[in-house]
Amino acid sequence: MKVLITGGAGYIGSHTAQKFLQAGYEVVIFDNLTTGFRQAIPANAQFVQGDVRDQELLSKVISDHKTEAVVHFAAKLIVPESIAKPLDYYENNTSGVMSLARACIANKVDKVVFSSTAAVYGDANVEGLITEESITRPLNPYGTSKLMSEQILRDCQGPHGLRSVCLRYFNVAGAALDGSNGQRTKNATHLIKVASEAACGVRESVGIFGTDYPTADGTGVRDYIHVEDLADLHVLAIRYLEKGHGSEIFNCGYGHGFSVRQVIDQVKIVSGVDFKVTEQKRREGDAAQLVADSSKVRKAFDWEPKRADLNLICRTAYEWEKRSRG
Ligand SMILES: NC(=O)c1ccc[n+]([C@@H]2O[C@H](COP(=O)([O-])OP(=O)(O)OC[C@H]3O[C@@H](n4cnc5c(N)ncnc54)[C@H](O)[C@@H]3O)[C@@H](O)[C@H]2O)c1
């Protein structure tokens, strides 16, 4: 079975491509390299450089390579940037999904796994765990662009037979346990990446955005999932669709929340570096707490996470950072 991975030169896409190859799939990566890296593409994957909004090219690639399923990562994902440039997000992310859906339908590809996000929930569910039934009320255009994309894919099942699994990732972090891959993102805003860079002396300090949230220590709480556990979930999602299941949405997290302060402390422990931390005002578009109820995905895929350990997540991220900085 051949899988097309859009955005496969990016952080999560490249780790996922590796898991598909290990599971015996053939992989074709389609990426415009705006935030992705050629070096991240696994040696035995095929690569086509292109933009998902180029429907003609995408359709030709699916047809030429006879791909039977698509895993769609390609997107922009910086929340503050989405607030400043909403149309770029609707165009790249939402129009990108329209183009992808049309290319799949034209080629009779009926299986799509889509990268969605906990940002679709906004802050309507700050108490307790978030289930897939929780209210969706995104706080920023990034979250809205993803929620619209989910709806577009869901609407395509009835008339076109296009079945999709939307995986709503919580906070993705960490690097491959064997040290072969990690997060290369430039100007990253992800806390564990930023703190690892500070520990390596690449940044002067780490900012805490908001210390007055209604959480135990006043800082935002998130559910951090190791990138390789998340990558495994994509292989399981394709298998789920191969078995004939219809469209579904699944939360991807562990069900444990950690505050910004707890994460920073953990990166200081694994690195042994007491980097500078600054307290700043809340950032527009951030929720106080996002923690997944992941029971649905555990049951449907018979999945147990293998790397649910904040220390391991921070350690692999820091070690990757240190090694890639020489
Ligand atoms: N990193 C997280 O914590 C997180 C959380 C929730 C959801 N997500 C989602 O996961 C997906 C992957 O995120 P990531 O962290 O790996 O980001 P990334 O920036 O490393 O990867 C995105 C990839 O998509 C490519 N791309 C972007 N727009 C494209 C287009 N129009 N055509 C072709 N290629 C395009 C980029 O070049 C890049 O390789 C995104 O859809 C994102 O919304 C990420």
The ligand as an SDF file (V2000), in Angstrom:
LIG
                    3D

 44 48  0  0  0  0  0  0  0  0999 V2000
    3.2310   20.8350   16.4430 N   0  0  0  0  0  0  0  0  0  0  0  0
    2.1240   20.7570   17.1690 C   0  0  0  0  0  0  0  0  0  0  0  0
    2.1750   20.8110   18.4220 O   0  0  0  0  0  0  0  0  0  0  0  0
    0.7810   20.6060   16.4950 C   0  0  0  0  0  0  0  0  0  0  0  0
   -0.3610   20.5890   17.3060 C   0  0  0  0  0  0  0  0  0  0  0  0
   -1.6030   20.4260   16.7080 C   0  0  0  0  0  0  0  0  0  0  0  0
   -1.6940   20.2400   15.3290 C   0  0  0  0  0  0  0  0  0  0  0  0
   -0.5750   20.2790   14.5600 N   0  0  0  0  0  0  0  0  0  0  0  0
   -0.7250   20.0840   13.0980 C   0  0  0  0  0  0  0  0  0  0  0  0
    0.2090   19.1280   12.6430 O   0  0  0  0  0  0  0  0  0  0  0  0
    0.5880   19.4080   11.3020 C   0  0  0  0  0  0  0  0  0  0  0  0
    2.0990   19.3610   11.1900 C   0  0  0  0  0  0  0  0  0  0  0  0
    2.6700   20.2880   12.0940 O   0  0  0  0  0  0  0  0  0  0  0  0
    4.2420   20.3700   12.3580 P   0  0  0  0  0  0  0  0  0  0  0  0
    4.4140   20.7650   13.7760 O   0  0  0  0  0  0  0  0  0  0  0  0
    4.8990   19.1450   11.8480 O   0  0  0  0  0  0  0  0  0  0  0  0
    4.6090   21.6450   11.4490 O   0  0  0  0  0  0  0  0  0  0  0  0
    5.7270   21.8410   10.3260 P   0  0  0  0  0  0  0  0  0  0  0  0
    5.6810   23.2890    9.9610 O   0  0  0  0  0  0  0  0  0  0  0  0
    7.0190   21.2630   10.7590 O   0  0  0  0  0  0  0  0  0  0  0  0
    5.1470   20.9630    9.1400 O   0  0  0  0  0  0  0  0  0  0  0  0
    4.2310   21.4360    8.1780 C   0  0  0  0  0  0  0  0  0  0  0  0
    4.7530   20.9930    6.8050 C   0  0  0  0  0  0  0  0  0  0  0  0
    3.7810   21.3430    5.8170 O   0  0  0  0  0  0  0  0  0  0  0  0
    4.4400   21.9760    4.7160 C   0  0  0  0  0  0  0  0  0  0  0  0
    3.4340   22.8540    4.0980 N   0  0  0  0  0  0  0  0  0  0  0  0
    2.7820   23.9020    4.6570 C   0  0  0  0  0  0  0  0  0  0  0  0
    1.8910   24.4150    3.7890 N   0  0  0  0  0  0  0  0  0  0  0  0
    1.9780   23.6770    2.6530 C   0  0  0  0  0  0  0  0  0  0  0  0
    1.3130   23.7060    1.3900 C   0  0  0  0  0  0  0  0  0  0  0  0
    0.3920   24.6240    1.1120 N   0  0  0  0  0  0  0  0  0  0  0  0
    1.6460   22.7810    0.4680 N   0  0  0  0  0  0  0  0  0  0  0  0
    2.5950   21.8450    0.7120 C   0  0  0  0  0  0  0  0  0  0  0  0
    3.2660   21.7710    1.8910 N   0  0  0  0  0  0  0  0  0  0  0  0
    2.9530   22.6800    2.8440 C   0  0  0  0  0  0  0  0  0  0  0  0
    5.6310   22.6920    5.3370 C   0  0  0  0  0  0  0  0  0  0  0  0
    6.6730   22.9610    4.4320 O   0  0  0  0  0  0  0  0  0  0  0  0
    6.0510   21.6910    6.4310 C   0  0  0  0  0  0  0  0  0  0  0  0
    6.9630   20.7230    5.9330 O   0  0  0  0  0  0  0  0  0  0  0  0
   -0.0500   20.7480   10.9400 C   0  0  0  0  0  0  0  0  0  0  0  0
   -1.2030   20.5090   10.1660 O   0  0  0  0  0  0  0  0  0  0  0  0
   -0.4340   21.3310   12.2880 C   0  0  0  0  0  0  0  0  0  0  0  0
   -1.5530   22.1770   12.2070 O   0  0  0  0  0  0  0  0  0  0  0  0
    0.6650   20.4570   15.1180 C   0  0  0  0  0  0  0  0  0  0  0  0
  1  2  1  0
  2  3  2  0
  2  4  1  0
  4  5  1  0
  4 44  2  0
  5  6  2  0
  6  7  1  0
  7  8  2  0
  8  9  1  0
  8 44  1  0
  9 10  1  0
  9 42  1  0
 10 11  1  0
 11 12  1  0
 11 40  1  0
 12 13  1  0
 13 14  1  0
 14 15  2  0
 14 16  1  0
 14 17  1  0
 17 18  1  0
 18 19  2  0
 18 20  1  0
 18 21  1  0
 21 22  1  0
 22 23  1  0
 23 24  1  0
 23 38  1  0
 24 25  1  0
 25 26  1  0
 25 36  1  0
 26 27  1  0
 26 35  1  0
 27 28  2  0
 28 29  1  0
 29 30  1  0
 29 35  2  0
 30 31  1  0
 30 32  2  0
 32 33  1  0
 33 34  2  0
 34 35  1  0
 36 37  1  0
 36 38  1  0
 38 39  1  0
 40 41  1  0
 40 42  1  0
 42 43  1  0
M  CHG  2   8   1  16  -1
M  END
$$$$
